[in-house]
């Protein structure tokens, strides 16, 4: 079962830098667009975005530049190792869409790598083809885990074991207003209890599939060269219990961009695919989208926003029959319905994209930036657990776990 160990964290010395940690942290690399990257770079010369999304500098390629920065920041005291190995309690406090307060409590440690075929660490959804050479080149150059992946343990009671009263040693507020903090777990008995809990059940990867697979590839690479993997045999991971009280799972919606003239009205094609297309009167305002989301969940339907406005897509028997190709545990997942019924109805000139903000998607359609948006309902924690227990995977880009852990609160070197 999964191994989970303390490590000597590498952290910013904010006292030396004289700035709040807020100016130094970033979201994970794969949710940062070009505009956000430039803004983060401008916030501070030591912002972690310079490490996770480095740019070429002079004769140095991007990865050499990241390695040089990491070495320099360690040498000049910008980043300092904690004195002893420890686990790190990670707490996020935030408000969900309706304004109610929520929290997520987990623990950051070094998760031992295991091949997916071993069944101890499980990917919860399929992944899109994506070049992993970028992250592989970065870990080769820096020999560091610069940001944690996110794992969900099936060990019930893990949250209670993670509780503690220790003072935070690093805290910040992200761009969305969520408060993040880490505090040390140094007590040997608590560390052993947490390690035993993680080892008692499989762990599901929530975020970071590609980074995990990159670490597996790096370990194989070192072994092929005759070296001992040592610290490269693990990856920095935030472990949270797979519990509805600890997780806020949002959907990832689908966008449609049309490059050709098409073979007919999209709504007509959806009707032919087995959907009852029910138009929503009036413009697709935020209030309209919120009301549509409620009706989508009630009727197990998809939502559509296009040039004609908003619509409810209620699947008929034909659309439901198309779900038979999916395992039973996945058939209630909207992403599976989309893949089985909507994708076959698209023209070759219509490409699919992925975004998570329904209000902004509706505005993008109104501005003509995208041609249509398909809205999906969030997957429940119970479904995620059932899919994991069945050893199955949901379609790619099914879940968006929020808030995202901040990059820069703690890092892990492989030296």
ZAVEXKE-921176 format. One record per residue (C-alpha): residue number from 1; residue in one letter; x, y, z. Coordinates in steps of 0.2 Angstrom, whole numbers. Example, Ala and Ser with C-alpha at 12.3 -4.5 7.8 and 13.67 -1.06 7.14 Angstrom:
ZAVEXKE-921176
REC   i aa     x     y     z
REC   1  A    62   -22    39
REC   2  S    68    -5    36
***
This chain:
ZAVEXKE-921176
REC   i aa     x     y     z
REC   1  X     0     0     0
REC   2  X     6    18    -2
REC   3  X    21    24     7
REC   4  X    21    41    15
REC   5  X    36    49    23
REC   6  X    42    65    31
REC   7  X    54    76    22
REC   8  X    64    92    25
REC   9  X    54   105    17
REC  10  X    62   120     7
REC  11  X    52   136    11
REC  12  X    53   154     8
REC  13  X    62   165    21
REC  14  X    49   179    21
REC  15  X    57   188    35
REC  16  X    73   190    25
REC  17  X    63   195     9
REC  18  X    52   207    18
REC  19  X    37   203     9
REC  20  X    21   193    12
REC  21  X    20   175     6
REC  22  X     5   180    -5
REC  23  X    17   189   -17
REC  24  X    28   173   -19
REC  25  X    16   159   -21
REC  26  X     7   154   -37
REC  27  X    -7   142   -43
REC  28  X    -1   125   -50
REC  29  X     8   127   -67
REC  30  X    -6   119   -77
REC  31  X   -20   132   -73
REC  32  X    -9   147   -76
REC  33  X   -13   156   -93
REC  34  X    -1   168  -102
REC  35  X    -8   183   -94
REC  36  X    -8   176   -77
REC  37  X    10   171   -79
REC  38  X    16   188   -84
REC  39  X     6   195   -69
REC  40  X    14   183   -57
REC  41  X    31   186   -64
REC  42  X    29   205   -61
REC  43  X    23   203   -43
REC  44  X    40   198   -37
REC  45  X    57   192   -44
REC  46  X    57   178   -32
REC  47  X    39   172   -36
REC  48  X    38   153   -38
REC  49  X    31   155   -56
REC  50  X    49   158   -61
REC  51  X    53   140   -56
REC  52  X    38   131   -62
REC  53  X    36   140   -78
REC  54  X    53   147   -82
REC  55  X    58   157   -97
REC  56  X    74   156  -107
REC  57  X    88   168  -101
REC  58  X   103   172  -111
REC  59  X   112   156  -116
REC  60  X   102   146  -103
REC  61  X    86   136  -109
REC  62  X    71   137   -98
REC  63  X    75   122   -87
REC  64  X    93   127   -84
REC  65  X    86   144   -79
REC  66  X    75   136   -67
REC  67  X    89   126   -60
REC  68  X   100   141   -59
REC  69  X    87   151   -49
REC  70  X    83   137   -37
REC  71  X   102   136   -33
REC  72  X   104   154   -31
REC  73  X    89   156   -20
REC  74  X    95   142    -9
REC  75  X   112   150    -8
REC  76  X   107   167    -4
REC  77  X    94   162     9
REC  78  X    78   166    -1
REC  79  X    74   147     1
REC  80  X    79   138    17
REC  81  X    77   120    22
REC  82  X    68   115    38
REC  83  X    80   108    51
REC  84  X    73    90    52
REC  85  X    61    79    41
REC  86  X    43    82    45
REC  87  X    25    81    38
REC  88  X    15    97    35
REC  89  X    -3   100    40
REC  90  X   -11   109    26
REC  91  X   -27   119    29
REC  92  X   -37   129    16
REC  93  X   -52   139    21
REC  94  X   -64   147     8
REC  95  X   -81   151     3
REC  96  X   -91   141   -10
REC  97  X  -103   149   -23
REC  98  X  -117   152   -11
REC  99  X  -106   161     1
REC 100  X  -105   147    14
REC 101  X   -89   143    23
REC 102  X   -79   127    19
REC 103  X   -62   120    23
REC 104  X   -50   107    17
REC 105  X   -38    99    29
REC 106  X   -24    87    23
REC 107  X    -6    83    25
REC 108  X     9    85    14
REC 109  X    22    72    14
REC 110  X    33    62     2
REC 111  X    22    49    -7
REC 112  X    31    33   -12
REC 113  X    30    30   -31
REC 114  X    21    15   -37
REC 115  X    16     9   -55
REC 116  X    -3    11   -58
REC 117  X    -3    -8   -62
REC 118  X     1   -11   -43
REC 119  X   -16    -4   -38
REC 120  X   -11     5   -23
REC 121  X   -11    22   -32
REC 122  X   -25    25   -43
REC 123  X   -29    38   -57
REC 124  X   -47    43   -55
REC 125  X   -50    49   -73
REC 126  X   -43    47   -90
REC 127  X   -29    59   -96
REC 128  X   -28    69  -112
REC 129  X   -13    65  -123
REC 130  X     0    78  -117
REC 131  X    19    80  -119
REC 132  X    27    75  -103
REC 133  X    44    81  -108
REC 134  X    42    98  -101
REC 135  X    39    92   -83
REC 136  X    52    79   -86
REC 137  X    65    91   -91
REC 138  X    61   102   -77
REC 139  X    63    89   -64
REC 140  X    80    83   -72
REC 141  X    87   101   -71
REC 142  X    81   106   -54
REC 143  X    80    89   -45
REC 144  X    65    95   -35
REC 145  X    47    93   -32
REC 146  X    42   111   -34
REC 147  X    23   109   -31
REC 148  X    13    95   -23
REC 149  X     1    84   -32
REC 150  X   -15    80   -23
REC 151  X   -20    63   -18
REC 152  X   -36    57   -10
REC 153  X   -35    43     3
REC 154  X   -49    30     5
REC 155  X   -43    28    24
REC 156  X   -58    34    34
REC 157  X   -53    44    49
REC 158  X   -37    52    41
REC 159  X   -44    69    44
REC 160  X   -46    66    62
REC 161  X   -28    60    63
REC 162  X   -22    76    54
REC 163  X   -30    88    66
REC 164  X   -18    98    77
REC 165  X   -16   114    86
REC 166  X     2   119    80
REC 167  X     5   137    74
REC 168  X     6   140    56
REC 169  X    24   142    49
REC 170  X    18   149    32
REC 171  X     1   156    27
REC 172  X    -6   166    12
REC 173  X   -22   171     3
REC 174  X   -24   166   -15
REC 175  X   -32   177   -29
REC 176  X   -49   169   -26
REC 177  X   -48   174    -7
REC 178  X   -45   156     0
REC 179  X   -33   156    15
REC 180  X   -19   143    15
REC 181  X    -8   138    29
REC 182  X     4   125    34
REC 183  X    10   119    51
REC 184  X    23   106    56
REC 185  X    19    89    62
REC 186  X    34    83    72
REC 187  X    26    72    84
REC 188  X    33    54    80
REC 189  X    17    46    86
REC 190  X     6    57    75
REC 191  X    18    54    60
REC 192  X    17    36    62
REC 193  X    -2    36    64
REC 194  X    -4    46    48
REC 195  X     9    35    39
REC 196  X    -1    19    44
REC 197  X   -17    27    38
REC 198  X   -11    31    21
REC 199  X    -3    13    20
REC 200  X   -20     5    24
REC 201  X   -29    10     9
REC 202  X   -27    14   -10
REC 203  X   -24    33   -14
REC 204  X   -33    41   -28
REC 205  X   -24    55   -38
REC 206  X   -36    70   -38
REC 207  X   -24    83   -47
REC 208  X    -7    80   -54
REC 209  X    -8    64   -65
REC 210  X     5    70   -77
REC 211  X    17    76   -64
REC 212  X    15    59   -56
REC 213  X    18    50   -72
REC 214  X    33    61   -75
REC 215  X    41    56   -58
REC 216  X    38    38   -63
REC 217  X    47    41   -79
REC 218  X    61    50   -70
REC 219  X    63    36   -58
REC 220  X    64    23   -72
REC 221  X    77    34   -81
REC 222  X    88    35   -65
REC 223  X    87    16   -63
REC 224  X    91    13   -81
REC 225  X   107    23   -79
REC 226  X   112    12   -64
REC 227  X   108    24   -51
REC 228  X    98    22   -35
REC 229  X    82    32   -35
REC 230  X    83    37   -17
REC 231  X    73    53   -15
REC 232  X    67    51   -33
REC 233  X    57    36   -27
REC 234  X    44    48   -20
REC 235  X    34    63   -25
REC 236  X    28    78   -14
REC 237  X     9    75   -11
REC 238  X    -5    83    -2
REC 239  X   -16    69     5
REC 240  X   -34    73     9
REC 241  X   -47    61    15
REC 242  X   -60    56     1
REC 243  X   -74    64    12
REC 244  X   -88    76     6
REC 245  X   -84    87    21
REC 246  X   -66    90    16
REC 247  X   -68    92    -3
REC 248  X   -77   105   -15
REC 249  X   -78    97   -32
REC 250  X   -83   108   -46
REC 251  X   -87   102   -64
REC 252  X   -76   106   -79
REC 253  X   -87   112   -93
REC 254  X   -84   110  -112
REC 255  X   -82   123  -125
REC 256  X   -85   122  -144
REC 257  X   -75   132  -156
REC 258  X   -80   131  -174
REC 259  X   -67   133  -188
REC 260  X   -79   127  -203
REC 261  X   -97   131  -209
REC 262  X  -103   114  -201
REC 263  X  -117   102  -207
REC 264  X  -132   110  -199
REC 265  X  -138   118  -183
REC 266  X  -130   111  -167
REC 267  X  -147   110  -158
REC 268  X  -154    99  -173
REC 269  X  -139    88  -172
REC 270  X  -142    86  -153
REC 271  X  -160    82  -155
REC 272  X  -155    68  -168
REC 273  X  -143    61  -155
REC 274  X  -157    58  -142
REC 275  X  -159    75  -133
REC 276  X  -174    84  -129
REC 277  X  -168   102  -132
REC 278  X  -178   114  -120
REC 279  X  -174   132  -124
REC 280  X  -173   144  -109
REC 281  X  -181   161  -112
REC 282  X  -171   177  -112
REC 283  X  -153   180  -112
REC 284  X  -140   169  -103
REC 285  X  -137   180   -88
REC 286  X  -128   174   -73
REC 287  X  -145   171   -64
REC 288  X  -151   161   -79
REC 289  X  -136   150   -78
REC 290  X  -138   147   -60
REC 291  X  -156   142   -62
REC 292  X  -151   131   -77
REC 293  X  -138   122   -65
REC 294  X  -152   118   -53
REC 295  X  -163   111   -66
REC 296  X  -148   101   -74
REC 297  X  -145    92   -57
REC 298  X  -164    89   -55
REC 299  X  -167    81   -72
REC 300  X  -150    73   -74
REC 301  X  -147    84   -90
REC 302  X  -134    94   -98
REC 303  X  -134   113  -101
REC 304  X  -131   122  -117
REC 305  X  -126   140  -121
REC 306  X  -125   146  -139
REC 307  X  -129   161  -150
REC 308  X  -148   157  -147
REC 309  X  -146   158  -128
REC 310  X  -147   144  -115
REC 311  X  -155   127  -116
REC 312  X  -158   112  -106
REC 313  X  -153    95  -114
REC 314  X  -163    81  -107
REC 315  X  -156    64  -113
REC 316  X  -169    52  -120
REC 317  X  -168    33  -121
REC 318  X  -156    34  -136
REC 319  X  -144    46  -127
REC 320  X  -144    35  -111
REC 321  X  -142    19  -122
REC 322  X  -125    27  -128
REC 323  X  -119    26  -110
REC 324  X  -118     7  -110
REC 325  X  -100     8  -117
REC 326  X   -95    15  -100
REC 327  X   -93     5   -84
REC 328  X  -109     5   -73
REC 329  X  -100    16   -60
REC 330  X   -97    30   -73
REC 331  X  -114    30   -81
REC 332  X  -121    44   -70
REC 333  X  -106    56   -74
REC 334  X  -110    70   -86
REC 335  X   -93    69   -94
REC 336  X   -97    52  -100
REC 337  X  -114    57  -107
REC 338  X  -105    71  -116
REC 339  X   -92    59  -123
REC 340  X  -105    47  -128
REC 341  X  -118    58  -136
REC 342  X  -112    75  -140
REC 343  X   -95    72  -147
REC 344  X  -101    60  -160
REC 345  X  -113    74  -165
REC 346  X  -100    87  -168
REC 347  X   -93    91  -185
REC 348  X   -74    88  -189
REC 349  X   -72   107  -189
REC 350  X   -79   109  -171
REC 351  X   -66   107  -157
REC 352  X   -68   104  -139
REC 353  X   -60   114  -125
REC 354  X   -62   114  -106
REC 355  X   -65   127   -93
REC 356  X   -73   128   -76
REC 357  X   -82   145   -74
REC 358  X  -100   144   -81
REC 359  X  -104   162   -79
REC 360  X   -88   167   -89
REC 361  X   -92   154  -102
REC 362  X  -109   161  -105
REC 363  X  -101   178  -107
REC 364  X   -88   171  -119
REC 365  X  -102   165  -130
REC 366  X  -110   182  -130
REC 367  X   -94   190  -135
REC 368  X   -92   178  -149
REC 369  X   -75   171  -142
REC 370  X   -82   153  -143
REC 371  X   -97   146  -152
REC 372  X  -105   136  -139
REC 373  X  -103   129  -121
REC 374  X  -109   113  -114
REC 375  X  -112   114   -95
REC 376  X  -110    99   -84
REC 377  X  -115    96   -66
REC 378  X  -102    91   -53
REC 379  X   -97    73   -49
REC 380  X  -101    68   -31
REC 381  X   -88    62   -19
REC 382  X   -98    46   -17
REC 383  X   -96    43   -36
REC 384  X   -78    47   -36
REC 385  X   -76    34   -22
REC 386  X   -87    21   -31
REC 387  X   -77    23   -47
REC 388  X   -60    21   -38
REC 389  X   -67     6   -28
REC 390  X   -72    -2   -45
REC 391  X   -55     1   -52
REC 392  X   -62    12   -66
REC 393  X   -58    29   -73
REC 394  X   -70    43   -77
REC 395  X   -68    53   -94
REC 396  X   -54    66   -95
REC 397  X   -57    83   -87
REC 398  X   -72    77   -76
REC 399  X   -67    85   -60
REC 400  X   -60   102   -54
REC 401  X   -55   101   -36
REC 402  X   -55   118   -28
REC 403  X   -46   128   -21
REC 404  X   -30   123   -29
REC 405  X   -15   120   -17
REC 406  X    -3   135   -18
REC 407  X    14   132   -25
REC 408  X    27   140   -14
REC 409  X    22   136     3
REC 410  X    34   121     4
REC 411  X    45   112    -9
REC 412  X    55    96    -9
REC 413  X    72    93   -16
REC 414  X    79    76   -22
REC 415  X    96    79   -16
***
